[in-house]
Amino acid sequence: MGIGYPEKTLEISSFFLQKSHIGQSRAQSATELLQELNNDVSGNFVEESPETLLDNDPSFFNRFNLVVATQLSESTVLRLAELLWNSNIPLLICRTYGLVGYMRIIIKEHPVVESHPDNALEDLRLDKPFPELTEHIQSYDLDHMDKKDHSHTPWIVIVAKYLTKWFNEKSDQLPKSYKEKEAFRQLIRQGILKNENGTPEDEENFEEAIKNVNTALNTTKIPRCIEEIFNDDCCVNLTEQSPSFWILVRAVKEFVANEGQGCLPVRGTIPDMIADSSKFIKLQNVYREKAKRDIAAVGNHAAKLLQSLGKAPESISERELKLLCSNSAFLRVVRCRSLSEEYGLNTFNKDEIISNMDNPDSEVVLYLMLRAVDRFYKQHGRYPGVYNYQVEDDIGKLKSCLTSFLQEHGLSVLVKDDYVHEFCRYGAAEPHAIAAFMGGAAAQEIIKVITGQFVIFNNTYIYSGMSQTSATFQL
């Protein structure tokens, strides 16, 4: 759904408009051409300004599960943000101003189950093997295997076998230092079969085991961010209004305190490796079966919690349960501040601004300048430097707006005059290159919010087209 201002377009100011559309409704023309990009997507438009809708039909915005606001004035954005905050509807504000891009996400609480972290370590539990894994590893006798079986033993088994040897002969602790890990790798190397000449055989599975020592020997523990979620008030004090996410998180917490013995549910996956199919599948099934038992245990805790809250057992699906258990180490909860908090004199996050002003060219300077041009607009009914003849006169006026903003918010920071001059020269232009970049970035955040996958930024994103850099701030 798009909301377009009712006036007609007088010039081609969008990639999605053509000369033939001059004089026609911009909202209607853009909607028609945008729909041609994907036949599976439907779109609509309303020829009404957001200000008019906020005045006459504010409930219009309550029909959406997310609202994107672009290029709106400060007063309109504040009204819209307040309305949507009270209705618990996420708002994404996007703006292009000259060579500067700005985005602000406003969402009360956004839980993420599938956060897809980069470089996540495998959940192998070699330091705390569960009984079934121990039994499986003990079924291998590396010293009495033929060459074929020996060279097709999964590297996880190899590391586990030599870890037992390490505990018996070297230390009761996991190898941690570089020196200890090198000694452990050497221990594994000694297990490689040798031919009749005493030359080590080419056993890729052992090389794979040596290569994975660093990642395989990680300590099994609950990440700090998950501990914080467990201690969150929404997890500790469940109510009938608690969403499924928090009920399941509480169930996982109960599991950790009981069946898990201080550990999260087993993820149930192992990486690809050099091994014959039979050995790999057997090892994979050991982890999978353990994961199933852990999921069932968490499900039992969830059922008891649902019963105590007077909620139906089917209110949490099996898919939700499995998904959260398999991602229990990667859960995230993002809470953004409201726009009224950001703009309030008593709730303004002054410390975030000051801490980032150590660098006089920090992207946070661009945020301060955007606030200054909004103040200029409020005082003069236009943005600075819209016409060339205004640029020189507007420099002093914009500097005055910036100074008064900094003083009102108790910010004793220095903003270079170069930025004031630059923003006057921008004349509130919306270059296509910056708009396209911001559109792509905004689309990614929208997909994150709607799908609940990957972690959104919190809460302000600034892009500098001058330096080709960007940064996020919690304002």
C-alpha positions in Angstrom: 0.0 0.0 0.0 1.4 3.4 -0.9 0.2 6.8 0.2 0.8 9.6 -2.4 0.3 13.3 -2.1 -2.7 14.4 -4.3 -0.8 16.9 -6.4 0.3 16.1 -10.0 3.9 15.5 -10.8 5.4 18.2 -13.0 8.8 16.6 -13.7 10.3 13.2 -13.9 11.7 12.7 -10.4 11.6 8.9 -10.2 13.2 6.0 -11.9 9.7 4.4 -12.1 8.1 7.3 -14.1 8.2 8.1 -17.7 7.6 11.3 -19.7 4.1 10.1 -20.6 3.2 10.3 -16.9 3.7 14.1 -16.6 0.5 15.6 -15.4 -0.8 12.4 -14.0 -1.0 11.1 -10.4 2.4 10.2 -9.2 1.1 7.6 -6.7 -1.0 5.9 -9.3 1.7 5.9 -12.1 4.4 4.6 -9.7 2.1 1.9 -8.4 1.3 0.6 -11.9 4.9 0.4 -13.0 6.1 -1.1 -9.7 3.6 -3.9 -10.0 5.2 -4.9 -13.3 8.3 -5.9 -11.5 6.7 -8.9 -9.9 3.3 -10.4 -10.9 2.9 -12.2 -7.6 2.8 -8.9 -5.7 -0.2 -6.7 -5.5 -0.2 -3.0 -4.6 -2.5 -0.1 -4.0 -2.3 3.6 -3.5 -4.2 6.3 -1.7 -4.2 9.8 -3.0 -4.2 11.5 0.4 -1.4 13.2 2.3 -0.2 11.5 5.6 -1.1 14.7 7.4 -4.7 14.6 6.2 -5.0 10.9 7.1 -3.6 11.6 10.6 -6.2 14.4 11.0 -9.2 12.7 9.6 -8.7 9.0 9.7 -5.8 8.0 12.0 -7.2 4.4 12.3 -6.2 4.0 8.6 -2.6 3.2 9.7 -3.7 0.4 12.2 -4.5 -2.0 9.3 -0.8 -2.5 8.6 1.7 -4.8 10.3 4.5 -2.4 9.4 4.6 1.2 8.1 7.4 2.8 6.1 7.6 6.6 6.1 9.8 8.5 3.6 10.7 12.1 3.2 8.1 13.4 5.8 8.5 16.5 7.8 9.6 16.3 11.5 6.1 17.2 12.8 4.3 14.6 10.7 6.8 11.9 11.6 6.4 12.6 15.3 2.6 12.4 15.1 2.8 9.2 13.0 5.4 7.6 15.3 3.3 8.3 18.4 0.2 6.8 16.9 2.0 3.6 15.7 3.9 3.2 19.0 0.6 3.2 21.0 -0.8 0.7 18.5 2.4 -1.5 18.7 3.0 -1.3 15.0 6.6 -1.1 13.7 7.6 2.1 11.9 10.6 2.5 9.6 11.5 6.1 8.8 13.7 6.6 5.6 15.2 9.8 4.4 17.6 11.0 1.7 19.0 14.5 2.1 21.7 15.4 -0.4 24.5 12.8 0.0 23.2 11.7 3.4 20.9 8.7 4.1 19.0 8.2 7.3 16.9 5.4 8.7 15.2 5.0 12.1 13.4 1.8 13.3 10.8 2.3 15.9 9.6 -1.0 17.4 8.7 -1.8 21.0 10.0 -5.4 21.1 11.3 -7.5 18.2 12.2 -11.1 19.2 14.4 -13.0 16.7 14.6 -16.8 16.6 16.6 -17.3 13.4 19.3 -14.7 13.8 21.7 -16.5 11.4 25.0 -15.3 13.2 28.2 -15.2 11.2 30.8 -17.9 12.0 28.6 -19.8 14.4 30.5 -22.8 16.0 29.1 -26.3 15.8 27.3 -27.7 18.8 29.4 -30.9 19.3 29.5 -31.2 23.1 32.9 -32.9 23.0 33.8 -31.3 26.4 30.5 -32.5 27.9 29.4 -35.5 25.9 25.9 -36.9 26.6 25.7 -40.6 27.4 24.7 -41.7 23.8 27.6 -39.8 22.3 30.0 -41.3 24.7 28.7 -44.8 24.0 29.0 -44.2 20.2 32.6 -42.9 20.4 33.6 -45.9 22.6 32.3 -48.2 19.9 35.3 -47.2 17.8 38.7 -48.9 18.3 41.1 -46.9 16.2 44.0 -49.2 17.2 42.5 -52.3 15.7 40.9 -51.0 12.5 41.8 -51.9 8.9 43.1 -49.1 6.7 39.8 -48.5 5.0 37.8 -48.0 8.2 40.6 -46.1 9.9 40.7 -43.5 7.0 36.9 -43.1 6.9 36.3 -42.5 10.6 34.5 -39.2 11.2 36.9 -36.5 12.5 34.5 -35.7 15.4 35.1 -39.3 16.6 38.9 -38.9 16.2 39.0 -35.6 18.2 36.8 -37.2 20.9 39.0 -40.3 21.2 42.2 -38.3 21.5 40.5 -35.8 23.9 39.9 -38.8 26.2 43.6 -39.7 25.8 44.5 -36.1 26.6 42.5 -36.1 29.8 44.0 -39.4 30.9 47.7 -38.6 30.1 48.1 -34.8 30.0 45.5 -32.7 31.8 41.9 -32.7 33.1 41.3 -29.4 31.2 40.6 -28.8 27.5 43.6 -27.6 25.5 43.2 -23.9 25.6 46.6 -22.1 24.9 48.3 -22.3 21.5 51.0 -24.5 23.0 48.4 -27.0 24.4 46.5 -27.1 21.1 49.7 -27.7 19.2 50.5 -30.6 21.6 47.0 -32.0 21.1 47.4 -31.8 17.3 50.6 -33.7 17.6 48.8 -36.3 19.7 46.3 -36.8 16.8 49.2 -36.9 14.2 50.7 -39.8 16.1 47.5 -41.8 15.4 47.9 -41.6 11.6 48.7 -45.1 10.2 52.2 -45.7 8.8 53.2 -47.9 5.9 55.9 -50.6 6.1 58.6 -47.9 5.6 57.3 -45.9 8.6 55.9 -43.1 6.4 52.5 -41.7 7.5 49.7 -42.7 5.3 47.6 -40.0 3.5 44.5 -40.0 5.9 42.4 -36.9 5.1 40.0 -37.5 8.0 42.9 -37.1 10.5 44.0 -34.0 8.7 40.5 -32.7 9.0 40.5 -33.5 12.7 43.8 -31.5 13.1 42.3 -28.6 11.2 39.2 -28.5 13.3 40.9 -28.6 16.7 40.3 -24.9 17.3 36.6 -24.9 16.7 35.8 -28.4 18.0 37.3 -27.8 21.5 35.1 -24.8 22.3 33.6 -24.9 25.8 29.9 -25.7 26.0 28.3 -22.8 27.9 25.2 -20.6 27.7 26.1 -17.3 25.8 25.8 -14.1 27.9 23.1 -12.7 25.6 21.0 -15.8 26.3 21.5 -15.5 30.0 20.2 -11.9 29.7 17.1 -13.1 27.9 16.5 -15.8 30.6 16.7 -13.1 33.2 14.4 -10.7 31.3 11.3 -9.7 33.1 9.2 -11.0 30.2 10.7 -14.4 30.8 10.6 -14.4 34.6 7.0 -13.1 34.9 4.8 -14.8 32.3 1.2 -13.7 31.9 -1.8 -14.7 29.8 -0.7 -12.0 27.3 2.8 -13.4 26.9 3.6 -14.3 23.3 4.8 -17.8 22.3 8.4 -16.6 22.1 8.6 -15.8 25.8 6.8 -19.0 26.9 9.2 -21.1 24.9 12.2 -19.2 26.2 11.0 -19.9 29.8 10.5 -23.5 28.8 14.1 -23.7 27.6 15.2 -22.0 30.8 13.4 -24.7 32.8 15.1 -27.4 30.6 18.5 -25.9 31.3 17.9 -26.0 35.1 16.7 -29.6 34.9 17.3 -32.1 32.1 19.9 -29.9 30.4 22.1 -29.9 33.5 23.2 -26.3 32.7 23.3 -26.7 28.9 20.9 -25.6 26.1 19.1 -28.1 24.0 21.4 -29.9 21.5 21.2 -28.4 18.1 21.3 -31.8 16.4 23.4 -31.0 13.3 26.9 -31.8 12.4 29.1 -30.5 9.5 30.0 -32.4 6.4 33.1 -34.4 6.7 35.3 -37.1 5.2 33.7 -40.4 6.2 31.8 -43.3 4.7 28.1 -43.0 4.5 27.3 -45.6 7.2 29.6 -44.0 9.9 28.5 -40.5 9.1 24.8 -41.3 9.3 25.2 -43.2 12.6 27.0 -40.2 14.1 24.4 -37.8 12.7 21.6 -39.9 14.2 23.2 -39.8 17.6 23.0 -36.0 17.6 19.6 -35.9 15.9 18.0 -38.3 18.4 19.5 -36.3 21.3 18.0 -33.1 19.8 14.6 -34.8 19.5 14.7 -35.8 23.2 15.7 -32.3 24.2 12.9 -30.8 22.1 10.4 -33.2 23.7 11.6 -32.2 27.2 11.3 -28.5 26.4 7.8 -29.2 25.0 6.8 -30.8 28.3 7.9 -27.7 30.1 6.0 -25.5 27.6 2.8 -27.5 28.0 2.9 -27.1 31.8 3.5 -23.3 31.4 0.6 -23.0 29.0 -1.7 -24.9 31.4 -0.7 -22.6 34.3 -1.5 -19.6 32.1 -4.8 -21.0 31.1 -3.8 -21.2 27.4 -4.6 -24.0 25.0 -1.7 -26.5 24.4 -2.0 -26.0 20.6 -1.3 -22.3 20.9 2.3 -23.2 20.4 2.9 -25.3 17.3 5.5 -28.1 17.0 7.3 -26.1 14.3 7.7 -23.1 16.7 9.0 -25.5 19.4 11.6 -27.2 17.1 12.7 -23.9 15.5 13.4 -22.2 18.9 15.1 -25.2 20.4 17.5 -25.6 17.4 18.3 -21.8 17.5 18.3 -21.5 21.3 21.9 -20.3 21.3 21.2 -17.5 18.8 18.0 -15.9 20.2 17.9 -12.1 20.2 15.5 -9.5 21.5 15.7 -5.9 20.0 13.9 -3.1 21.9 14.0 0.4 20.3 13.3 3.7 22.0 10.3 5.6 20.9 10.7 8.7 18.7 9.2 10.9 21.5 11.9 9.6 23.9 14.6 10.5 21.3 13.2 14.0 20.8 12.4 14.7 24.5 14.8 17.1 26.2 14.8 15.0 29.3 15.1 11.6 27.5 17.5 12.6 24.7 20.4 10.1 24.6 23.1 12.8 25.0 25.8 10.2 26.1 25.5 8.4 22.7 26.1 11.6 20.8 29.0 12.8 23.0 30.8 9.4 23.0 30.8 9.3 19.2 32.0 12.9 18.8 35.6 12.0 19.6 35.9 11.8 15.8 34.8 15.2 14.4 33.8 13.5 11.1 31.7 10.8 12.8 28.4 10.0 11.0 26.7 11.2 14.2 27.5 14.8 12.9 25.2 14.1 10.0 22.4 13.3 12.4 22.9 16.6 14.2 22.8 18.4 10.9 19.5 16.7 9.9 18.0 17.8 13.2 19.3 21.3 12.4 17.7 21.4 8.9 14.4 20.2 10.4 14.6 23.1 12.8 15.3 25.4 9.9 12.3 24.1 8.1 10.1 24.7 11.2 11.2 28.3 11.4 11.3 29.2 7.7 8.8 26.9 6.1 11.4 25.6 3.7 14.8 23.8 3.7 18.0 25.7 3.4 19.6 26.4 0.0 16.6 25.1 -2.1 17.5 27.8 -4.6 21.0 28.8 -5.5 20.5 32.5 -4.5 19.5 31.4 -1.0 22.7 29.3 -0.2 24.9 32.1 1.2 22.2 33.7 3.2 21.0 30.4 4.6 24.4 29.4 5.9 24.2 31.8 8.8 20.6 30.8 9.5 21.3 27.1 9.5 24.3 27.6 11.8 22.0 29.5 14.2 19.6 26.5 14.1 22.4 24.1 14.8 23.8 26.1 17.7 20.4 26.5 19.4 19.7 22.8 19.0 23.1 21.9 20.6 22.5 24.4 23.5 19.0 23.2 24.2 20.1 19.6 24.4 23.2 20.3 26.5 25.7 19.2 23.8 29.0 21.0 24.1 30.3 19.5 20.9 31.9 21.2 17.9 30.5 20.7 14.4 32.7 22.0 11.6 31.4 24.8 9.5 32.1 22.7 6.4 29.1 20.6 7.3 26.8 23.6 7.6 28.0 24.9 4.1 27.5 21.4 2.6 24.0 21.0 3.9 23.0 24.4 2.5 24.4 23.4 -0.9 22.4 20.1 -0.8 19.2 22.2 -1.0 17.2 19.1 0.3 18.0 17.3 -3.0 17.3 13.6 -3.3 20.0 12.1 -5.6 18.9 8.9 -7.2 22.1 7.0 -6.2 21.6 7.7 -2.5 17.9 7.0 -2.7 18.5 3.7 -4.4 21.1 2.6 -1.8 18.8 3.6 1.1 15.9 1.8 -0.6 17.8 -1.4 -0.8 19.0 -1.1 2.8 15.4 -0.3 4.0 14.0 -3.3 2.1 16.4 -5.6 3.9 15.3 -4.3 7.3 11.6 -4.6 6.3 12.2 -8.3 5.4 14.0 -8.8 8.7 11.1 -7.4 10.7 8.4 -9.3 8.8 10.1 -12.7 8.7 11.7 -12.4 12.2 15.0 -13.6 10.7 18.4 -11.8 11.0 18.9 -9.0 13.5 17.6 -5.5 12.7 19.8 -2.5 13.6 18.9 -0.6 16.8 17.8 2.1 16.2 19.3 4.8 13.9 21.3 4.2 10.7 23.3 7.0 9.0 24.9 6.7 5.6 27.4 9.1 4.2 27.6 9.2 0.5 30.6 11.6 0.8 32.9 9.0 2.6 31.0 5.9 1.5 30.6 4.9 5.2 27.7 4.1 7.5 27.1 3.7 11.2 24.3 2.8 13.7 23.5 4.6 16.9 21.1 4.0 19.8 19.5 7.4 20.0 
